[in-house]
Amino acid sequence: MPVIQSKIQNPRFKVLASIRHLALDMDGTLYRGATLFHFTRPFLAQMDAQGIAYTFLTNNSSKSVADYLAHLQRLGITARADQIRTSMHCTVDYLRTSLPGVRRLYILGTPSLRREFAEAGFEDVGDEGEPDAVVVGFDTGLTFPRLCKTAWWITHGKPFIATHPDNVCPTDQPTVLVDCGSVCACLERATGRAPDAVLGKPDPWMLRGILERHGLAPHQLAMVGDRLYTDMAMARRAGAVGVLVLTGEATAEQAARCTTPPDLVVPSLKELGEMFEEIRRTSDN
């Protein structure tokens, strides 16, 4: 059975006809590691020409918006700050909505993450003050004393928030990048407490901000990514359209075995762009 059917009559293909905005996963969808896929820039140009807006989405909370803008620029992609949404933004939205009294944070994360929270109006208490809550992110400079201090505040009943659930961060280098989910597992073992909230993909909070900012109904937003258990699960939970690309983690066989398959499975962004072009041509006739 072919992975895609490129005829406009295909009912699963028609789900793209109402799309006005794309939430684009980055690593595995736009690029792999430090290598941009050859079809990425042409695809983005197609979306620009058709008036389909897009937001770049990532669970990785170790980098700031400025870091991601610089990374995309190095790959030849020009983006604006308001086109980047990370699990940090999702966490800020959650704190403001669900824990409005929280202002002082103990943050186990990179300097970039701590600056992002400060810029969002929260106070980083550092190692001296008492926080209202603990936030754990992907800390690439993790130290034992700060890990222990985090556990201390968790044992004292502070709300325990994780920016995202990933156990490891993808890399094309010969190493394993221990990510937020694994650090939270360590803290849970030490304290007897699991996080009170785990944000980022697949939590639908990640997409709600895009829907609200752009005034979209869920069926007008497509989540485009390479993972079934984060990207596609989040699309389903948010009521958005899920488009799985096969340039990253998931395979066509895994997608076929999925009990709740994605709305659409395509080899890459190249074929997705061709589908949007066919929709445009059909609507023009």
C-alpha positions in Angstrom: 0.0 0.0 0.0 1.5 3.4 -0.9 2.3 5.8 1.9 0.4 8.7 0.3 -2.3 9.1 -2.2 -1.9 12.4 -4.1 -5.4 12.6 -5.5 -7.6 15.4 -4.3 -10.5 12.9 -4.1 -8.8 11.1 -1.2 -10.9 12.0 1.9 -7.7 12.0 4.1 -6.1 14.4 1.6 -9.0 16.8 1.9 -8.2 17.5 5.5 -5.6 19.9 4.2 -8.1 22.0 2.3 -9.1 24.0 5.5 -5.5 24.4 6.9 -4.5 28.0 7.5 -1.5 27.4 9.8 1.2 24.8 10.3 2.9 23.9 13.6 6.3 22.6 12.3 8.4 20.3 14.4 12.1 21.1 13.7 14.6 18.3 14.2 13.5 15.3 12.1 11.1 17.4 10.1 13.0 20.5 8.8 16.5 19.2 9.4 18.4 16.4 11.1 21.0 17.6 13.6 23.0 20.3 11.8 21.9 19.3 8.3 19.0 21.0 6.6 16.8 18.8 4.3 17.1 20.0 0.7 13.3 20.4 0.4 12.8 22.5 3.5 13.4 26.0 2.1 11.3 25.3 -1.1 8.5 24.0 1.1 8.5 27.2 3.3 8.6 29.3 0.2 5.5 27.4 -1.1 3.7 28.1 2.2 4.6 31.8 2.1 3.3 32.0 -1.5 0.0 30.4 -0.6 -0.5 32.5 2.5 -0.3 29.5 4.9 1.5 30.7 8.1 3.7 28.5 10.2 5.2 28.3 13.7 8.4 26.4 14.5 7.8 24.1 17.5 10.2 22.3 19.8 10.2 20.6 23.2 13.8 21.5 23.8 13.8 24.0 26.6 17.6 24.4 26.8 17.7 27.1 24.2 16.1 30.5 24.1 14.1 32.0 21.2 17.2 34.0 20.2 19.2 30.7 20.2 16.7 29.1 17.9 16.6 32.1 15.6 20.3 32.0 15.3 20.3 28.2 14.7 17.7 28.6 11.9 19.6 31.5 10.4 22.8 29.3 10.2 20.7 26.7 8.3 19.5 29.4 5.9 16.0 29.9 7.3 14.9 33.4 8.2 12.3 33.5 11.0 10.7 35.9 13.5 10.7 35.6 17.2 6.9 35.2 17.2 7.3 32.1 14.9 9.1 30.1 17.6 7.3 28.3 20.3 9.1 26.1 22.8 8.0 24.1 25.8 9.1 27.1 27.9 6.2 29.1 26.4 3.8 26.3 27.1 5.1 26.2 30.7 4.6 30.0 31.1 1.0 29.7 29.8 0.3 26.9 32.3 1.8 28.8 35.2 -0.2 31.9 34.4 -3.4 30.0 33.9 -3.3 27.2 36.5 -1.0 28.6 39.2 -1.5 32.4 38.9 -0.1 33.0 42.4 3.3 31.6 41.4 6.0 34.2 40.7 9.2 33.0 42.3 10.8 29.9 40.7 13.6 27.6 41.4 14.6 26.6 37.8 16.8 23.6 37.0 17.7 24.6 33.5 20.2 26.4 31.3 21.0 30.2 31.7 19.0 30.7 28.5 15.9 29.1 30.0 16.3 31.1 33.2 16.5 34.3 31.3 13.4 33.4 29.3 11.4 33.0 32.5 12.7 36.3 33.9 11.7 38.0 30.6 8.3 36.5 31.0 7.9 38.2 34.4 8.9 35.4 36.8 11.6 35.7 39.5 14.5 33.2 39.4 15.3 32.8 43.1 18.7 31.1 42.4 20.2 29.1 45.3 19.3 31.4 48.1 15.6 32.4 48.2 12.5 30.3 48.7 10.5 29.6 45.5 6.8 29.3 45.0 7.4 26.4 42.6 10.1 24.3 41.0 10.5 24.1 37.2 12.7 21.4 35.6 13.9 21.8 32.0 16.6 20.3 29.8 19.7 21.4 31.7 22.8 20.8 29.6 25.0 22.2 32.5 23.4 20.1 35.2 25.3 20.1 38.5 24.9 17.8 41.5 24.3 20.6 44.0 21.5 22.1 42.0 19.9 18.7 41.4 20.0 18.2 45.2 18.5 21.6 45.8 15.7 20.9 43.4 14.9 17.7 45.3 15.0 19.6 48.5 12.2 22.0 47.4 10.2 19.2 45.9 10.3 17.3 49.3 9.0 20.5 50.9 5.8 20.4 48.8 6.6 23.1 46.2 4.7 22.6 42.9 6.9 20.5 40.6 6.6 21.4 37.0 8.5 19.8 34.0 8.8 21.7 30.8 8.6 18.5 28.7 8.6 14.7 28.9 11.5 13.8 26.6 13.9 11.3 28.1 16.7 12.0 25.6 17.4 14.8 23.1 18.0 13.7 19.5 21.6 14.2 18.4 23.8 13.1 15.5 26.9 12.9 17.8 28.3 9.8 19.5 26.6 10.4 22.9 23.3 10.2 24.7 21.8 13.6 25.7 20.0 13.0 29.0 16.9 15.2 28.8 14.2 16.6 31.1 12.2 13.4 31.5 15.2 11.4 32.7 16.1 14.1 35.2 12.5 14.1 36.5 12.7 10.3 36.9 15.8 10.8 39.1 14.0 13.4 41.2 10.9 11.3 41.5 13.0 8.4 42.7 14.8 10.7 45.3 11.7 12.5 46.5 8.8 10.1 46.0 7.0 12.7 43.9 6.3 12.7 40.2 5.9 16.1 38.5 2.5 17.8 39.1 2.4 18.8 35.5 4.5 17.8 32.4 4.2 20.4 29.6 5.4 20.4 26.0 4.5 17.8 23.4 2.2 15.8 23.6 0.3 18.2 26.0 -2.3 20.2 24.0 -1.2 23.4 25.8 1.6 23.5 23.3 -0.9 24.1 20.5 -3.5 26.1 22.4 -1.2 29.1 22.4 -1.0 29.0 18.5 -4.8 28.6 18.2 -5.5 31.5 20.5 -2.8 33.8 19.0 -3.9 33.4 15.4 -7.7 33.0 16.1 -7.8 29.5 14.6 -10.3 26.6 14.9 -8.5 23.3 15.6 -9.3 21.9 12.1 -7.4 24.9 10.6 -4.1 23.9 12.2 -1.9 21.0 11.1 0.8 19.6 13.4 3.6 18.4 11.2 6.2 16.2 12.8 8.1 12.9 12.9 7.0 11.3 16.2 3.8 9.4 16.8 3.8 9.6 20.6 4.5 13.4 20.8 3.6 15.3 17.6 0.7 13.1 16.4 -0.6 12.4 19.9 -0.7 16.1 20.6 -2.5 16.9 17.4 -5.2 14.3 18.3 -5.6 15.7 21.8 -5.9 19.3 20.6 -8.3 18.4 17.8 -5.8 19.6 15.1 -4.8 17.8 11.9 -1.9 15.4 12.4 0.6 15.1 9.5 3.4 12.6 10.0 6.6 12.9 8.0 8.9 9.9 7.6 12.2 11.9 7.7 12.8 11.4 11.4 11.9 8.8 14.0 8.6 7.1 13.0 8.4 4.6 10.1 5.5 3.9 7.7 5.1 0.5 9.4 4.8 2.0 12.9 2.2 4.5 11.5 0.2 1.6 10.0 0.2 -0.3 13.3 -0.9 2.8 15.3 -4.3 2.3 16.9 -5.2 5.9 16.1 -3.2 6.7 13.0 -2.3 10.2 11.9 -4.6 12.1 9.6 -2.0 12.0 6.9 1.4 10.2 6.4 3.9 11.6 3.9 7.5 10.8 3.0 8.6 14.4 3.6 7.7 18.0 3.5 8.3 17.9 -0.3 5.2 15.7 -0.8 3.2 17.7 1.6 4.1 20.9 -0.4 2.9 19.1 -3.6 -0.4 18.3 -1.9 -1.0 22.0 -1.0 -0.1 23.0 -4.6 -2.6 20.5 -5.9 -5.3 21.9 -3.6 -4.5 25.4 -4.8 -4.7 24.5 -8.5 -7.9 22.6 -8.0 -9.5 25.6 -6.1 -8.4 28.0 -8.9 -10.1 26.0 -11.6 
